[in-house]
């Protein structure tokens, strides 16, 4: 049985397996006319990447023995894989309830998404005991309901006990955002940012989306973005090498792309097996790009890990101005989608539907880059942030170290609280942190200790 399943996996992963195999196999593909561009081959830029990345950037599912990525995605084997050494929420649930694997192994959504597609990334990537991922992705909106007995415990574990019958609130009303001035001096808050994801109903999510489907996603989203006016007015720039957007065939130049990427405003090709095994790299770089306004303080990524990633940012502490652009853009893009017969994926229980369960609900991260060397020098600084509903990251992102006392402080929750609630949690928490930094500069350590103890 195992040999038969392995043979089926190899056969199903044609181009992917060759790409992760020998250079000769890849050269044979190119000479046969298969290596020019997706969906039948690989783009020129992708063919310059390591073979283990190329394996996930064609039309086939990721299959790369070199990286241990051998679990199939198009069918679910009869026997559950060995998850005894895996550290992710999916593996924990299946270890506790192995009957769920048997229950769902022959189940598919209306769009053809099966269990294997959802759990492949968690099977291929055992993870690290200190860094726990969800280990599962949704291939389409229906995945969350068809495989609910598996997804719901993961959602609950990831979001602090979120109940199966819980209702998620949504509130994007600007007038409900606090007017608190976080940093009146302008010394401590370097930048402010609000970002979220959105998925378009009727189109499969990135792990499962087809080639033509992906181009339709780009078409309808770009139409909505180009409809933005005023301070949000801008243009769309496809990734370098993309051949999908007729006004800009070939996409951005390498120089334009690198400029945006060096400023932290653009994504790059999937360079981890977590993303590749999730199917995020397929057809790269087709139908992917970035929209930004003239002032370059509003960005929308199209076709990355989620259908859309919406980012509003600016220097200083005016988070209300940042949130205003963010809310207006979400509303205006949704209007165009509905005029085209689409809408954002959303339901009363899980809020806005996104690819990874970790981003369900609001999908929102409201954060500020703070320069706070004194208060952040405390060994319990991250725990203090946690008590206030915040997450502290180094300047380079999650799990990175702080440099020079710079910290990215944002809301920790995504699900169960509204957008406004999460922004206000960040405002109140960061205002406290800035106030403590000032007190420490004045030598008022005891006062800071008393306030922290009272949290």
Order of alpha helices (4+ residues) and beta strands (2+ residues): alpha-alpha-alpha-alpha-alpha-alpha-alpha-alpha-alpha-beta-alpha-beta-alpha-alpha-beta-beta-beta-alpha-beta-beta-beta-alpha-beta-beta-alpha-alpha
